[in-house]
Amino acid sequence: MGTSERNSYDVIIIGGAMHGSALAWWLTRMPGFDGRILVVERDPSYAYASTSHTNSCIRQQFSNEANIRVSQFGAEFIRNFRDFMGGDPEVPTLALQSFGYLYLADDPAFATALQQAQQVQASLGAQTRHMTRDEIAAAYPFYNLDDIIAGNHNTVDEGYFDGGTMFDWFKRMARRAGVTYVHDEVTGMRLNPAGTAVEAVTLKSGDSIACGTVVNASGPRALATAQMAGLEIPVFPRKRYSFVFDAADPLDRDLPLTIDPSGVHVRSEGRYYLAGCPPDEDPDVAYDDFGFDHGLWENKVWPAIATRIPAFEKVKVINEWVGHYAYNTFDQNAIVGPHPEVTNFIFVNGFSGHGLQQAPAIGRGVAEWITYGEYRAIDLSPFSFTRIAEEKSFLEKAII
């Protein structure tokens, strides 16, 4: 455990993985913000963080304008990463492998939903195409499309990127700008007598640190962090599986991130391929439950991908892992911004698998809120906690 340098900070961020570090860095870039920032991270190896188990994908194929705009900025940030980081030649460029997502529809209702989503995406500048089965077959003849009616595909600013390098440089540049990171764990919070603000956090090391703003960026542990302030949030850990495999008969072109009706997704991963899915039964799990279902590949994933792509009949798994989604059971979308009653408690939670691609825009937006009391670049108010309290779902049809 480490010790903090001060007994008071303007902003305390609980969780130093992708979203905590993105916010910390963005705060240092906000004109007019000159506060002190503390990031408290319980495990600086990040071995079990969702950030470390991500597939590092990004897409504009959402049905809700807010999600589309957030991911469009994510793509802009990736393409101009060094410039955003101040032009430092030490900062690497990030490649965005834009082979796109390909959603496959096997029934008329889903085909119609894809067509409607494509129209929303196109109105915002996305290059998504709604494709017939024949058009998909012409572009990618290796698919078995006997059951497919239509699909949506976008090969511009959509695919996968090096999320690990982005995360590393968020941390590096935040530290260089004066952000303090401490290896410790928040175990409690003290509110003011009115219960309208968090006055201080208590650390496992015994320190009590006063704060102006506290940010919940604790990933799948979001509920435990919120409860320290007497708050509830519908975010729980859920398992998601990933498999990297080699194919005896590789495809003759890049494989888009194919969203199969079975619930399995698969894409190119360099010279290999990567597939993933949720388990058939998808319960909330304990924070430390990373037990692996070794029957999932044989019983679900391989049959699905070999049926869709017959060339994958002969494959060999070379790596596999299970990570946790910070899963918002209410509507599977991010919860962002202040609590309406404990007004200096800020949520950055519940991304439900969208977190890495949304980190640049969400980090910037929350930094704007903390600095100016408003969102300026992108309106993030649709993600507010208020919808949870009012039971008004954020409508997003494109959930993977």
URWOHU-V985907 format. One record per run of one state. SS is the DSSP state (a for helix, b for strand, c for the rest). FROM is the first residue (numbers start at 1). TO is the last residue. Records with the same first field share a line. If there is no record, write none. Layout:
SS = FROM-TO + FROM-TO
This chain:
c = 1-7 + 15-17 + 30-36 + 42-49 + 54-56 + 59-64 + 80-80 + 85-95 + 98-100 + 106-107 + 124-128 + 140-149 + 155-158 + 162-162 + 177-179 + 184-185 + 192-197 + 204-207 + 217-218 + 228-234 + 248-256 + 260-264 + 270-271 + 279-284 + 286-295 + 309-309 + 314-314 + 329-334 + 339-344 + 350-354 + 373-380 + 384-385 + 391-400
b = 8-14 + 37-41 + 57-58 + 96-97 + 101-105 + 129-132 + 150-154 + 159-161 + 180-183 + 186-191 + 198-203 + 208-216 + 235-247 + 257-259 + 265-269 + 272-278 + 285-285 + 315-328 + 335-338 + 345-349
a = 18-29 + 50-53 + 65-79 + 81-84 + 108-123 + 133-139 + 163-176 + 219-227 + 296-308 + 310-313 + 355-372 + 381-383 + 386-390
